[in-house]
Amino acid sequence: MPEPSLIPEQGWHVGHFFYRFRRDQLDAPLSPEVCQQFCDALAPSDDCLPERLASYWTSGHEADFGVIVMDPHPGKVDAIHQALLAPGIGRWIEPAWSFTSVSEVSEYVPSVEAYRERLIRQGGEPDSPELAAKVSAYERRLPMMNRNRLQPDIPDWPAACFYPMNKSRVPGANWFTEPFSLRNQMMAEHAQSGMAFAGKVSQLISVGVGLDNWEWMVTLWGRNPEYLKEIVYKMRFDEASAKYGEFGPFFVGYRADGREILDHCRMTG
């Protein structure tokens, strides 16, 4: 049996945290000391720094800012949340929403052989040099793609959106009673839609099954907010979303460090 551990055998813990400033309790800007505590919470020292950390000011009334944190150890992920709620700055902040998940390689990511079979079903000649070249290129890319799914980088792009989702269980559209072959086919279509936005949008799907109220968390980073709107709209027509997708609250954010968040939210003098 494996040794008990907080570290997943594969993947990282992922935390999405959203907050509001308690303006109803404020009659003046935050003090310089509290502002510095806030900035320090979002830029911890090297020994406390998680593997991935990014912060965003968010549009709308539901939250003022959000943070995404990733690390093999859940304590490093939650430490950012606790630092923001610690005595001092924590008096002026309240949690708005959060999601706990882990990164994974989806069961719908095809193996090299499954990828070859898919190309043949799409009309590729089994013994052709063209098909062999495509399969070889996929075999070279696959380890890197899987690493990026398990240990994802956060692109330094200006816009992002975040939302949880489930697969439906309603009569006539119960994802979990469909055969794997059909689910795999629908997810392949879904992935194909996303590929049209390569270089414009980067995606992380982390799994919350057994960890939170929703089954998956979708994070989309965009070179421009327009691309986020376009990809979500396009992918809603895929059967995996149109028939089986259930979606939770949406948050849209714009990359910012602690000082930029404070300034944007009018928390400084």
C-alpha positions as CSV (number, residue, x, y, z in Angstrom):
1,M,0.0,0.0,0.0
2,P,1.2,3.6,-0.7
3,E,2.5,5.6,2.3
4,P,-0.1,8.1,3.6
5,S,0.7,11.5,2.1
6,L,-0.8,14.9,1.4
7,I,1.0,15.0,-2.0
8,P,-0.9,13.6,-5.0
9,E,0.9,10.8,-6.9
10,Q,0.1,12.9,-10.0
11,G,-1.0,16.5,-10.3
12,W,-1.0,19.5,-8.0
13,H,-3.6,20.9,-5.6
14,V,-5.3,23.9,-7.1
15,G,-7.1,26.7,-5.2
16,H,-9.3,29.4,-6.7
17,F,-10.2,32.1,-4.1
18,F,-12.3,35.2,-4.6
19,Y,-12.8,38.0,-2.1
20,R,-14.6,41.3,-1.5
21,F,-13.3,44.3,0.5
22,R,-15.6,45.2,3.4
23,R,-16.4,48.7,2.3
24,D,-19.3,48.8,4.7
25,Q,-16.7,48.8,7.5
26,L,-14.3,51.3,5.9
27,D,-14.6,55.1,6.3
28,A,-11.0,55.8,5.1
29,P,-8.4,54.2,2.9
30,L,-6.5,51.2,4.3
31,S,-3.4,52.1,6.2
32,P,0.1,51.8,4.6
33,E,0.9,48.9,7.0
34,V,-2.3,47.0,6.1
35,C,-1.7,47.6,2.4
36,Q,1.8,46.2,2.7
37,Q,0.4,43.2,4.5
38,F,-2.0,42.6,1.6
39,C,0.8,42.9,-1.0
40,D,3.0,40.6,1.1
41,A,0.2,38.0,1.2
42,L,0.2,37.9,-2.6
43,A,4.0,37.8,-2.9
44,P,5.2,35.5,-0.2
45,S,8.9,34.8,0.5
46,D,10.7,32.1,-1.4
47,D,10.3,29.4,1.3
48,C,6.5,30.0,1.4
49,L,6.0,30.6,-2.3
50,P,3.8,28.0,-4.0
51,E,4.7,26.6,-7.4
52,R,2.1,28.8,-9.2
53,L,0.4,32.0,-8.0
54,A,-1.5,34.7,-9.9
55,S,-3.9,37.4,-8.8
56,Y,-6.6,39.4,-10.6
57,W,-8.9,42.2,-10.0
58,T,-12.4,41.1,-11.0
59,S,-15.3,42.8,-12.7
60,G,-18.8,42.9,-11.2
61,H,-20.3,43.0,-7.7
62,E,-19.7,39.4,-6.7
63,A,-16.0,39.8,-6.0
64,D,-13.2,42.5,-6.0
65,F,-10.3,40.2,-6.7
66,G,-9.3,36.6,-7.1
67,V,-6.3,34.4,-6.7
68,I,-5.3,31.1,-8.3
69,V,-2.7,29.0,-6.4
70,M,-1.1,25.6,-7.3
71,D,1.3,23.4,-5.5
72,P,1.9,19.8,-4.7
73,H,1.2,20.5,-1.0
74,P,-2.3,21.7,0.0
75,G,-0.9,23.6,2.9
76,K,1.0,25.9,0.5
77,V,-2.1,26.5,-1.5
78,D,-4.3,27.3,1.6
79,A,-1.5,29.4,3.1
80,I,-2.2,32.2,0.6
81,H,-5.9,32.2,1.6
82,Q,-5.0,32.3,5.3
83,A,-2.6,35.1,4.8
84,L,-5.3,37.2,3.2
85,L,-7.6,36.6,6.2
86,A,-5.0,37.0,8.9
87,P,-5.5,39.6,11.7
88,G,-4.9,43.0,10.2
89,I,-5.9,42.8,6.5
90,G,-8.4,40.0,7.3
91,R,-10.6,42.5,9.1
92,W,-11.2,44.3,5.8
93,I,-11.7,41.3,3.5
94,E,-14.4,38.7,3.2
95,P,-14.4,35.5,1.1
96,A,-16.8,35.6,-1.8
97,W,-16.3,32.1,-3.4
98,S,-13.7,29.4,-3.6
99,F,-13.0,26.1,-5.3
100,T,-10.8,23.2,-4.3
101,S,-9.5,20.9,-7.0
102,V,-6.4,19.0,-8.4
103,S,-4.8,19.0,-11.8
104,E,-5.1,15.8,-13.8
105,V,-4.7,14.1,-17.2
106,S,-8.2,13.5,-18.4
107,E,-9.3,10.0,-19.3
108,Y,-10.3,11.4,-22.7
109,V,-6.7,12.4,-23.6
110,P,-5.9,9.7,-26.3
111,S,-3.0,7.4,-26.1
112,V,-0.7,7.2,-29.1
113,E,-2.5,4.2,-30.4
114,A,-6.0,5.7,-29.8
115,Y,-4.8,8.9,-31.6
116,R,-3.7,6.7,-34.6
117,E,-7.1,5.0,-34.7
118,R,-8.9,8.3,-34.5
119,L,-7.0,9.6,-37.6
120,I,-7.9,6.4,-39.5
121,R,-11.6,6.8,-38.6
122,Q,-11.3,10.4,-39.9
123,G,-10.1,9.0,-43.3
124,G,-6.4,8.6,-42.9
125,E,-4.7,5.8,-44.7
126,P,-3.3,3.3,-42.2
127,D,0.0,2.7,-43.9
128,S,0.6,6.2,-45.3
129,P,3.6,8.3,-44.5
130,E,1.3,11.2,-43.7
131,L,-0.5,9.3,-41.0
132,A,2.8,8.0,-39.6
133,A,4.2,11.5,-39.4
134,K,1.2,12.8,-37.5
135,V,1.3,9.9,-35.1
136,S,5.0,10.4,-34.5
137,A,4.6,14.1,-33.9
138,Y,1.8,13.4,-31.4
139,E,4.0,10.8,-29.6
140,R,6.7,13.5,-29.2
141,R,4.2,16.1,-27.9
142,L,2.2,13.9,-25.6
143,P,4.7,13.8,-22.6
144,M,5.0,17.6,-22.7
145,M,1.2,18.1,-23.0
146,N,0.6,15.8,-20.1
147,R,3.2,17.6,-18.0
148,N,1.4,20.9,-18.7
149,R,-1.9,19.4,-17.6
150,L,-0.4,18.1,-14.3
151,Q,2.0,21.0,-13.6
152,P,0.4,23.9,-15.6
153,D,2.1,27.2,-16.2
154,I,0.1,30.4,-15.8
155,P,0.5,32.5,-18.9
156,D,1.3,36.2,-18.3
157,W,-1.8,37.3,-20.2
158,P,-4.0,40.1,-19.2
159,A,-7.5,38.4,-19.0
160,A,-8.9,35.3,-17.4
161,C,-12.2,33.8,-16.6
162,F,-13.1,31.1,-14.1
163,Y,-16.2,28.9,-13.7
164,P,-17.1,25.5,-12.3
165,M,-19.1,22.9,-14.2
166,N,-20.8,19.5,-13.8
167,K,-21.9,16.9,-16.3
168,S,-25.7,16.5,-16.1
169,R,-27.5,13.4,-14.8
170,V,-31.0,14.3,-16.0
171,P,-33.1,11.6,-17.8
172,G,-32.1,11.5,-21.4
173,A,-28.9,13.4,-20.8
174,N,-27.0,11.5,-18.1
175,W,-23.3,11.8,-19.0
176,F,-22.4,9.1,-16.5
177,T,-24.6,6.4,-18.2
178,E,-23.3,7.0,-21.7
179,P,-20.7,4.5,-23.0
180,F,-17.1,5.7,-22.9
181,S,-16.8,5.6,-26.7
182,L,-19.6,8.2,-27.1
183,R,-18.2,10.4,-24.3
184,N,-14.8,10.2,-25.9
185,Q,-16.2,11.2,-29.2
186,M,-18.0,14.2,-27.8
187,M,-14.9,15.3,-25.8
188,A,-12.8,15.0,-29.0
189,E,-15.2,17.4,-30.7
190,H,-15.0,19.7,-27.8
191,A,-11.2,19.7,-27.9
192,Q,-11.2,20.4,-31.6
193,S,-13.3,23.5,-31.0
194,G,-10.7,24.7,-28.5
195,M,-7.8,24.1,-30.8
196,A,-9.1,26.9,-33.1
197,F,-8.0,29.3,-30.3
198,A,-4.4,28.0,-29.9
199,G,-2.2,31.0,-29.1
200,K,-5.2,33.1,-28.1
201,V,-6.5,31.1,-25.1
202,S,-4.9,28.8,-22.7
203,Q,-7.0,26.4,-20.6
204,L,-6.8,24.5,-17.3
205,I,-9.4,21.9,-16.3
206,S,-8.9,20.8,-12.7
207,V,-11.1,18.2,-11.1
208,G,-13.1,18.8,-8.0
209,V,-14.9,15.4,-7.8
210,G,-14.8,14.4,-4.2
211,L,-13.2,17.7,-3.2
212,D,-15.8,20.4,-3.8
213,N,-19.5,21.0,-4.7
214,W,-18.8,21.0,-8.5
215,E,-17.1,18.4,-10.5
216,W,-14.6,20.5,-12.5
217,M,-13.1,23.9,-12.5
218,V,-12.5,25.7,-15.8
219,T,-9.8,28.4,-16.0
220,L,-9.3,30.2,-19.3
221,W,-6.5,32.7,-19.8
222,G,-6.8,35.0,-22.8
223,R,-4.5,37.4,-24.7
224,N,-7.6,39.6,-25.0
225,P,-11.0,39.4,-23.2
226,E,-12.6,39.1,-26.6
227,Y,-11.1,35.7,-27.1
228,L,-12.7,34.4,-23.8
229,K,-16.2,35.4,-25.0
230,E,-15.6,33.8,-28.4
231,I,-14.3,30.4,-27.1
232,V,-17.0,30.0,-24.5
233,Y,-19.7,30.8,-27.1
234,K,-18.2,28.5,-29.7
235,M,-17.8,25.6,-27.3
236,R,-21.4,25.9,-26.0
237,F,-22.6,24.4,-29.3
238,D,-20.6,21.2,-28.9
239,E,-22.8,18.4,-27.7
240,A,-20.7,17.8,-24.6
241,S,-21.7,21.3,-23.4
242,A,-25.1,21.8,-25.1
243,K,-26.6,18.6,-23.9
244,Y,-24.6,17.6,-20.9
245,G,-23.0,20.8,-19.5
246,E,-24.1,22.5,-16.2
247,F,-22.3,25.7,-15.3
248,G,-21.8,27.6,-12.1
249,P,-20.9,31.2,-11.4
250,F,-18.6,33.0,-13.8
251,F,-15.8,35.3,-12.7
252,V,-13.7,37.4,-15.1
253,G,-10.4,38.9,-13.9
254,Y,-7.6,41.0,-15.1
255,R,-4.0,40.2,-14.1
256,A,-2.7,42.5,-11.3
257,D,-0.4,42.4,-8.4
258,G,-1.4,43.4,-4.8
259,R,-0.7,47.1,-5.3
260,E,-2.6,47.3,-8.5
261,I,-5.6,45.5,-7.0
262,L,-5.6,48.0,-4.0
263,D,-5.4,50.9,-6.4
264,H,-8.1,49.6,-8.7
265,C,-10.4,49.0,-5.8
266,R,-9.8,52.4,-4.3
267,M,-8.3,51.0,-1.1
268,T,-5.3,53.3,-1.1
269,G,-5.1,57.0,-0.2
